[in-house]
Amino acid sequence: MNSIIITDSNCDLSAEYLRDNNVPVIPFHFTLNGKEYEDNFGTSISYVDFYNKLRKGDMSATTQITPIVYEEYFRKYVAEGLSIIYIGFSSALSESFNHSVMAKKTILEENQTADITVVDSKCASVGQGLLVYYACEMKKQGKSKEEIAAWVEDTKLKVNHWFTVDSLDHLHRGGRLSATSAAFGTALKIKPILIVDNEGKLIPKDKVRGRQKSINALSQELKSRIVNPEEQIVFISHGDCIEEAEQLKQLVLSKVNVKDIIINYLGPVIGAHTGPGLLCIAFIGNCR
């Protein structure tokens, strides 16, 4: 049976890549000043406009993907006789993945021959996108659905996400930082270094003073943790700070011989919680 890889819009791969590789994307939704948008790679509202509105103080919130939406997507491809591998946004950051499990259960109760695998990536942004990218490469190489799903499960907790934010305000609004810590950190120009841990949660790992030091820290973490760099595609996502993303790319290339580096925008669902100026780098290490 032929397989299809499905993901959601938090993978932060480009729309062109996903289209060219026939990867259906289930969109999250978000609101901006009370108006609802579909997270569709900058079509409903451009990335630049979204982040500029956040810079002006506009408020954004996010919503989950419901079980009904998952059912609609899964049923479509089951009806086409395809085996499904869904690689989803971390269950520790959204209830949406659990809704995909519910949808799978409902479909299997009706059709025991349906072949649906759902994978909790325990990843976010381009960490999730990295898994999707390599799954697509394996599919091109003729790997079976079972081989692809097993590789993703075996590798997901080796995906390193190292990121920093330019402003502490959005972490405070999202409840990840107290008002006192945010005010104190802003006054001292503190830039946190954060990771996604083995549970798929965002947690602080370190802090440095100044934006340039935080960018340097991301490149240094990659240098010390990446395995087989010459075989790896490294992914960078950014919250509307392309010049600094390019700077991070050049820093990495000056230190490590990686196969390639792909830069993409951070989508508005995660961007609503981290704000403009986020930089994230994702790669495979021995562990997180």
C-alpha positions as CSV (number, residue, x, y, z in Angstrom):
1,M,0.0,0.0,0.0
2,N,1.3,3.5,-0.9
3,S,1.9,5.9,1.9
4,I,1.3,9.6,2.4
5,I,3.0,11.8,5.0
6,I,0.8,14.4,6.6
7,T,1.7,17.2,9.0
8,D,0.3,20.4,10.4
9,S,1.2,24.1,9.8
10,N,3.5,24.3,12.8
11,C,6.2,22.4,10.8
12,D,7.4,25.8,9.4
13,L,8.6,24.2,6.1
14,S,7.9,26.3,3.0
15,A,4.6,26.0,1.2
16,E,6.6,25.2,-2.0
17,Y,8.5,22.3,-0.4
18,L,5.3,20.8,1.0
19,R,3.5,21.1,-2.2
20,D,6.3,19.7,-4.3
21,N,6.6,16.7,-2.0
22,N,2.8,16.1,-1.8
23,V,2.6,16.6,2.0
24,P,-1.0,17.6,3.0
25,V,-0.9,20.2,5.8
26,I,-3.6,20.5,8.4
27,P,-3.8,24.2,9.4
28,F,-3.9,25.6,12.9
29,H,-5.9,28.8,13.4
30,F,-5.1,32.0,15.2
31,T,-6.8,35.2,16.1
32,L,-5.4,38.7,15.8
33,N,-7.3,41.5,17.5
34,G,-10.3,39.2,17.6
35,K,-10.3,38.3,13.9
36,E,-9.6,34.6,13.1
37,Y,-7.1,33.5,10.5
38,E,-6.0,30.2,9.0
39,D,-2.3,29.5,9.4
40,N,-1.7,29.0,5.7
41,F,1.9,30.1,5.1
42,G,1.3,33.8,4.9
43,T,-1.7,33.8,2.5
44,S,-4.4,35.1,4.9
45,I,-2.0,37.6,6.4
46,S,1.6,38.0,5.4
47,Y,4.3,37.1,7.9
48,V,5.7,40.6,7.8
49,D,2.2,42.1,8.5
50,F,1.6,39.7,11.3
51,Y,4.9,40.5,13.1
52,N,4.5,44.2,12.5
53,K,1.1,44.1,14.2
54,L,2.7,42.3,17.2
55,R,5.4,45.0,17.3
56,K,2.7,47.6,17.6
57,G,1.1,45.8,20.5
58,D,-1.7,43.9,18.8
59,M,-2.7,40.7,20.6
60,S,-2.8,37.2,19.0
61,A,-4.1,33.9,20.4
62,T,-4.2,30.4,18.9
63,T,-6.8,27.6,18.6
64,Q,-6.4,23.9,18.4
65,I,-7.2,21.5,15.5
66,T,-10.4,19.6,16.4
67,P,-10.9,15.8,16.1
68,I,-13.4,16.5,13.4
69,V,-10.9,18.2,11.2
70,Y,-8.4,15.4,11.7
71,E,-11.1,12.9,10.7
72,E,-11.8,14.8,7.5
73,Y,-8.2,14.7,6.5
74,F,-7.6,11.1,7.5
75,R,-10.8,9.8,5.8
76,K,-9.9,11.4,2.6
77,Y,-6.6,9.5,2.2
78,V,-7.9,6.3,3.7
79,A,-10.6,6.4,1.0
80,E,-7.8,6.7,-1.6
81,G,-6.2,3.5,-0.2
82,L,-3.2,5.2,1.3
83,S,-1.3,4.4,4.5
84,I,-1.1,7.6,6.6
85,I,1.9,8.8,8.6
86,Y,0.9,11.9,10.5
87,I,3.8,13.8,12.1
88,G,2.2,16.3,14.6
89,F,3.1,19.2,16.8
90,S,4.2,18.4,20.3
91,S,1.4,17.2,22.6
92,A,3.1,19.1,25.4
93,L,2.4,22.4,23.6
94,S,-1.1,21.8,22.3
95,E,-4.0,19.4,22.8
96,S,-4.2,19.0,19.0
97,F,-2.1,15.9,18.8
98,N,-4.4,14.1,21.3
99,H,-7.3,15.0,19.0
100,S,-5.5,13.2,16.1
101,V,-5.4,10.1,18.3
102,M,-9.1,10.4,18.9
103,A,-9.8,10.8,15.2
104,K,-7.7,7.7,14.4
105,K,-9.6,5.7,17.0
106,T,-13.0,6.8,15.5
107,I,-12.0,5.8,12.0
108,L,-10.6,2.4,13.0
109,E,-13.8,1.6,14.9
110,E,-15.6,2.0,11.6
111,N,-12.9,0.6,9.3
112,Q,-10.4,-1.8,10.7
113,T,-8.4,-1.9,7.5
114,A,-7.5,1.8,7.7
115,D,-3.8,2.2,8.1
116,I,-3.1,5.3,10.2
117,T,0.1,6.0,12.2
118,V,0.2,9.2,14.3
119,V,3.5,10.4,15.7
120,D,3.8,12.8,18.5
121,S,6.9,14.6,17.3
122,K,7.6,16.2,20.7
123,C,8.9,19.0,18.5
124,A,8.0,22.5,17.4
125,S,8.6,24.6,14.3
126,V,11.5,23.5,12.2
127,G,12.3,20.7,14.6
128,Q,9.0,19.2,13.5
129,G,9.8,20.2,9.9
130,L,13.1,18.4,10.1
131,L,11.4,15.1,10.8
132,V,8.9,15.7,8.0
133,Y,11.8,16.6,5.6
134,Y,13.7,13.4,6.3
135,A,10.5,11.3,6.2
136,C,9.9,12.7,2.7
137,E,13.5,11.9,1.7
138,M,13.1,8.3,2.9
139,K,9.8,8.0,1.0
140,K,11.6,9.1,-2.2
141,Q,14.2,6.4,-1.6
142,G,11.5,3.8,-1.6
143,K,11.4,3.1,2.2
144,S,8.3,1.5,3.5
145,K,5.7,3.2,5.7
146,E,6.9,1.0,8.6
147,E,10.6,2.0,8.1
148,I,9.7,5.7,7.9
149,A,7.5,5.7,11.0
150,A,10.1,3.7,13.0
151,W,12.9,6.2,12.0
152,V,10.8,9.2,13.1
153,E,10.0,7.6,16.4
154,D,13.7,6.6,17.0
155,T,15.0,10.0,16.0
156,K,12.5,12.5,17.4
157,L,14.2,12.8,20.8
158,K,17.5,13.4,19.1
159,V,16.2,16.6,17.4
160,N,17.8,19.6,19.1
161,H,15.9,22.9,19.1
162,W,17.9,25.8,20.4
163,F,16.3,29.2,20.2
164,T,16.3,32.7,21.6
165,V,13.8,35.6,21.6
166,D,14.4,39.3,21.2
167,S,11.8,40.5,23.7
168,L,10.6,38.9,26.9
169,D,7.2,40.5,26.7
170,H,5.6,37.7,24.8
171,L,7.0,35.0,27.0
172,H,5.5,36.9,29.9
173,R,2.1,37.2,28.2
174,G,2.1,33.5,27.6
175,G,2.7,32.7,31.2
176,R,6.3,31.4,30.7
177,L,7.9,34.3,32.5
178,S,6.8,36.4,35.5
179,A,6.3,40.2,35.1
180,T,9.2,40.8,37.5
181,S,11.6,38.6,35.6
182,A,10.5,40.1,32.3
183,A,11.0,43.6,33.5
184,F,14.4,42.8,35.2
185,G,15.6,40.9,32.1
186,T,14.6,43.6,29.7
187,A,16.4,46.2,31.8
188,L,19.6,44.2,31.7
189,K,19.2,43.2,28.1
190,I,18.9,39.6,29.0
191,K,18.3,37.2,26.1
192,P,17.1,33.7,27.2
193,I,18.4,30.6,25.5
194,L,15.6,28.0,25.4
195,I,15.1,24.4,24.2
196,V,12.4,21.9,23.6
197,D,12.9,19.1,26.2
198,N,12.2,15.4,25.9
199,E,8.6,16.0,26.9
200,G,8.2,18.4,24.1
201,K,8.0,21.5,26.4
202,L,9.7,24.8,26.0
203,I,12.1,25.4,28.9
204,P,14.8,28.0,29.6
205,K,18.3,26.6,29.4
206,D,20.6,29.6,29.8
207,K,20.6,33.4,29.5
208,V,23.1,35.8,28.0
209,R,23.4,39.6,27.8
210,G,22.8,41.0,24.4
211,R,21.4,39.8,21.1
212,Q,24.7,39.1,19.4
213,K,25.8,36.8,22.3
214,S,22.5,34.9,22.0
215,I,23.0,34.3,18.3
216,N,26.6,33.2,19.0
217,A,25.3,30.8,21.7
218,L,23.0,29.1,19.2
219,S,25.8,28.4,16.7
220,Q,28.0,27.2,19.5
221,E,25.4,24.7,20.8
222,L,25.1,23.3,17.3
223,K,28.9,22.9,17.0
224,S,29.1,21.0,20.3
225,R,26.1,18.8,19.8
226,I,25.5,18.0,16.1
227,V,26.4,14.5,14.9
228,N,27.6,13.7,11.4
229,P,27.2,17.3,10.3
230,E,28.4,16.7,6.7
231,E,25.3,14.5,6.3
232,Q,22.8,16.9,7.9
233,I,20.4,19.5,6.7
234,V,20.2,22.2,9.4
235,F,17.0,24.2,9.8
236,I,16.6,27.8,11.0
237,S,13.3,29.6,11.6
238,H,12.9,33.3,12.4
239,G,10.2,35.7,13.6
240,D,10.7,38.3,10.9
241,C,14.4,38.8,11.4
242,I,15.9,37.4,8.2
243,E,19.2,39.3,8.4
244,E,19.9,37.7,11.8
245,A,18.8,34.3,10.5
246,E,21.3,34.7,7.7
247,Q,24.0,35.8,10.2
248,L,23.3,32.7,12.2
249,K,23.6,30.6,9.0
250,Q,27.0,32.1,8.2
251,L,28.2,31.6,11.8
252,V,27.3,27.9,11.6
253,L,29.0,27.5,8.2
254,S,32.2,29.1,9.5
255,K,32.3,26.6,12.3
256,V,30.9,23.3,11.0
257,N,30.8,21.6,7.6
258,V,27.1,20.8,7.3
259,K,25.4,19.6,4.1
260,D,23.0,22.5,3.8
261,I,21.0,25.1,5.9
262,I,17.4,25.9,5.2
263,I,15.8,29.1,6.5
264,N,12.1,29.6,6.9
265,Y,9.7,31.9,8.7
266,L,8.3,31.0,12.1
267,G,4.5,30.7,11.6
268,P,2.0,32.9,13.5
269,V,0.8,30.1,15.8
270,I,4.1,29.7,17.6
271,G,5.0,33.3,16.8
272,A,2.0,34.6,18.8
273,H,3.7,33.2,21.9
274,T,7.3,34.1,21.2
275,G,7.0,37.4,19.3
276,P,9.1,39.1,16.6
277,G,12.8,38.3,16.6
278,L,12.7,34.7,17.5
279,L,15.6,32.6,16.1
280,C,15.5,28.8,16.3
281,I,18.0,26.3,15.0
282,A,17.2,22.6,14.7
283,F,19.5,19.7,14.0
284,I,20.1,16.1,15.0
285,G,22.4,15.2,18.0
286,N,22.9,12.2,20.1
287,C,20.2,13.4,22.4
288,R,18.4,16.7,23.3
